């Protein structure tokens, strides 16, 4: 009987040590913003609803608190390059990994005002004659002015930044967003003010 309890005690100690190791490894792995973002993106990729849809991710922030916990805020966009993108914000805590309730940015093809996100700019511009003239639509993109290259590439990896920067200089100061509508043979730029009103189309 003594042998049984000794073996049981050893097994419990080993199991406890294993749990400590397993809980320690993820904490060590989250040493940088890049690592935190990778863990979050991997979790998003494992979500069956997200993986089943055309989507892009945008990292808003990744901050480490004094207690070693990370808070990572990401934006997830479904159908990002259509005339009706759907987007939400998700806030993660690491580790262990968990997240709060998703905050909707756009749904039902309705844009909020003032415009704060590329998806809202695309939705607002989709009602203009310039955007509607691009048929069939191959890709829609939205950029906040002045254009920040990294943000532009995050949403639209194939963006022609040289062309966009050149075009942006021609708009009045009231232009706060630039949307790009690409068809099979044509491309239209629609600039909007902060409330989604058309400033220029060319």
C-alpha positions as CSV (number, residue, x, y, z in Angstrom):
1,X,0.0,0.0,0.0
2,X,2.9,2.3,0.8
3,X,4.3,1.7,-2.6
4,X,1.0,2.6,-4.2
5,X,0.8,6.0,-2.4
6,X,4.5,6.7,-3.2
7,X,3.8,6.0,-6.9
8,X,0.7,8.1,-6.7
9,X,2.5,11.0,-5.1
10,X,5.3,10.8,-7.7
11,X,2.7,10.9,-10.5
12,X,0.9,13.9,-9.0
13,X,4.3,15.8,-8.6
14,X,5.2,14.9,-12.2
15,X,1.8,16.0,-13.5
16,X,2.0,19.3,-11.6
17,X,5.5,19.9,-12.9
18,X,4.3,19.3,-16.4
19,X,1.5,21.8,-16.0
20,X,3.9,24.3,-14.7
21,X,6.1,23.8,-17.8
22,X,3.2,23.9,-20.2
23,X,1.9,27.2,-18.6
24,X,5.4,28.7,-18.6
25,X,6.2,28.0,-22.3
26,X,3.5,30.2,-23.8
27,X,4.4,33.0,-21.5
28,X,8.0,32.8,-22.7
29,X,6.9,32.6,-26.3
30,X,5.0,35.9,-26.0
31,X,8.1,38.1,-25.7
32,X,7.5,40.6,-28.5
33,X,4.6,42.3,-30.3
34,X,5.3,40.2,-33.3
35,X,4.9,37.0,-31.3
36,X,1.7,38.2,-29.7
37,X,0.2,39.1,-33.1
38,X,1.2,35.7,-34.5
39,X,-0.6,33.9,-31.6
40,X,-3.7,36.0,-32.2
41,X,-3.7,35.5,-36.0
42,X,-3.2,31.8,-35.5
43,X,-6.3,31.7,-33.2
44,X,-8.3,33.7,-35.8
45,X,-7.2,31.3,-38.5
46,X,-8.5,28.4,-36.4
47,X,-12.0,30.0,-36.2
48,X,-14.2,28.0,-38.7
49,X,-16.4,31.1,-39.5
50,X,-13.4,33.3,-40.3
51,X,-11.5,30.7,-42.2
52,X,-14.5,29.9,-44.4
53,X,-14.7,33.5,-45.6
54,X,-12.5,35.8,-47.6
55,X,-10.9,38.0,-45.0
56,X,-8.0,40.2,-44.0
57,X,-6.6,41.1,-40.5
58,X,-5.4,44.5,-39.4
59,X,-3.3,44.8,-36.2
60,X,-4.4,47.9,-34.1
61,X,-2.2,47.4,-31.1
62,X,-0.3,44.9,-29.0
63,X,0.7,46.1,-25.5
64,X,2.2,44.3,-22.6
65,X,1.0,45.1,-19.1
66,X,3.1,45.2,-16.0
67,X,1.9,41.8,-15.0
68,X,3.2,40.3,-18.2
69,X,-0.2,39.9,-19.8
70,X,-0.7,41.1,-23.4
71,X,-3.6,42.9,-24.9
72,X,-3.9,42.6,-28.6
73,X,-6.5,44.5,-30.6
74,X,-7.3,43.4,-34.2
75,X,-9.7,44.2,-36.9
76,X,-11.2,41.4,-39.0
77,X,-12.8,42.2,-42.3
78,X,-14.9,39.8,-44.4
79,X,-15.1,40.4,-48.2
80,X,-12.6,43.3,-47.8
81,X,-12.4,44.2,-51.5
82,X,-16.1,44.1,-52.4
83,X,-18.5,47.0,-52.3
84,X,-19.9,45.7,-49.0
85,X,-17.1,44.7,-46.6
86,X,-18.1,43.5,-43.1
87,X,-15.7,44.3,-40.3
88,X,-15.4,43.9,-36.5
89,X,-12.9,44.6,-33.8
90,X,-11.7,41.8,-31.4
91,X,-9.7,42.3,-28.3
92,X,-7.5,39.5,-27.0
93,X,-5.8,38.9,-23.7
94,X,-2.7,36.6,-23.5
95,X,-1.9,34.2,-21.9
96,X,-3.9,32.1,-21.6
97,X,-5.5,33.3,-24.9
98,X,-9.0,34.6,-24.6
99,X,-11.0,37.4,-26.2
100,X,-14.0,39.6,-25.4
101,X,-17.2,40.2,-27.4
102,X,-16.6,41.4,-31.0
103,X,-17.4,45.0,-31.7
104,X,-19.1,45.5,-35.1
105,X,-17.7,48.2,-37.4
106,X,-19.9,47.6,-40.5
107,X,-22.8,45.3,-41.3
108,X,-25.7,45.2,-43.7
109,X,-23.7,47.4,-46.1
110,X,-24.2,50.5,-43.9
111,X,-21.4,52.9,-43.1
112,X,-21.1,54.9,-39.9
113,X,-20.3,58.6,-39.7
114,X,-17.9,60.1,-39.3
115,X,-15.8,57.6,-41.3
116,X,-13.1,55.9,-39.2
117,X,-12.3,52.8,-41.2
118,X,-11.5,51.9,-44.8
119,X,-14.6,49.6,-44.9
120,X,-16.8,52.6,-44.0
121,X,-15.2,54.7,-46.8
122,X,-15.8,51.9,-49.3
123,X,-19.4,51.6,-48.3
124,X,-20.0,55.3,-48.5
125,X,-18.2,55.6,-51.9
126,X,-20.1,52.6,-53.3
127,X,-23.2,54.8,-53.6
128,X,-21.4,57.3,-55.9
129,X,-21.7,57.2,-59.7
130,X,-18.0,56.8,-60.1
131,X,-17.8,53.7,-58.1
132,X,-21.0,52.3,-59.5
133,X,-19.6,52.7,-63.1
134,X,-16.9,50.1,-62.5
135,X,-18.6,46.9,-63.6
136,X,-17.7,44.1,-63.0
137,X,-15.9,45.1,-59.9
138,X,-12.6,43.3,-59.4
139,X,-11.3,45.1,-56.3
140,X,-12.3,47.9,-54.0
141,X,-9.8,49.5,-51.5
142,X,-10.0,52.4,-49.0
143,X,-7.2,54.6,-47.8
144,X,-7.1,57.3,-45.1
145,X,-5.5,60.6,-46.2
146,X,-2.7,61.3,-46.0
147,X,-1.8,57.8,-47.1
148,X,0.4,55.7,-44.8
149,X,2.1,53.1,-46.9
150,X,2.1,50.3,-44.3
151,X,-1.6,50.7,-43.6
152,X,-2.4,50.9,-47.3
153,X,-0.5,47.7,-47.9
154,X,-2.1,46.0,-45.0
155,X,-5.6,46.4,-46.5
156,X,-4.6,46.2,-50.2
157,X,-1.2,44.5,-50.6
158,X,-1.2,45.2,-54.4
159,X,-1.8,49.0,-54.0
160,X,0.1,51.2,-56.5
161,X,1.4,53.6,-53.8
162,X,3.2,55.9,-56.3
163,X,0.0,56.4,-58.2
164,X,-2.1,56.9,-55.1
165,X,0.3,59.4,-53.5
166,X,0.4,61.4,-56.8
167,X,-3.4,61.4,-57.0
168,X,-3.9,62.4,-53.3
169,X,-2.0,65.6,-53.8
170,X,-4.6,66.9,-56.2
171,X,-7.5,66.7,-53.8
172,X,-8.6,69.6,-51.6
173,X,-8.0,69.5,-47.8
174,X,-11.6,68.5,-47.2
175,X,-10.7,65.0,-48.7
176,X,-10.1,62.6,-45.8
177,X,-10.5,59.3,-47.5
178,X,-9.6,57.9,-50.9
179,X,-11.3,54.8,-52.4
180,X,-10.1,52.9,-55.4
181,X,-12.4,50.9,-57.6
182,X,-10.7,48.5,-60.1
183,X,-12.5,46.7,-62.9
184,X,-11.3,44.5,-65.6
185,X,-10.3,47.4,-67.8
186,X,-10.8,50.6,-65.8
187,X,-9.9,52.1,-62.4
188,X,-11.8,54.9,-60.6
189,X,-10.7,56.9,-57.6
190,X,-13.4,58.5,-55.4
191,X,-12.4,60.9,-52.6
192,X,-14.6,61.5,-49.6
193,X,-14.8,63.9,-46.8
194,X,-14.9,62.8,-43.1
195,X,-18.7,62.3,-43.3
196,X,-18.6,60.1,-46.4
197,X,-19.6,62.9,-48.9
198,X,-18.0,62.7,-52.3
199,X,-15.3,65.3,-52.9
200,X,-14.1,64.2,-56.2
201,X,-14.2,61.3,-58.7
202,X,-11.8,60.6,-61.5
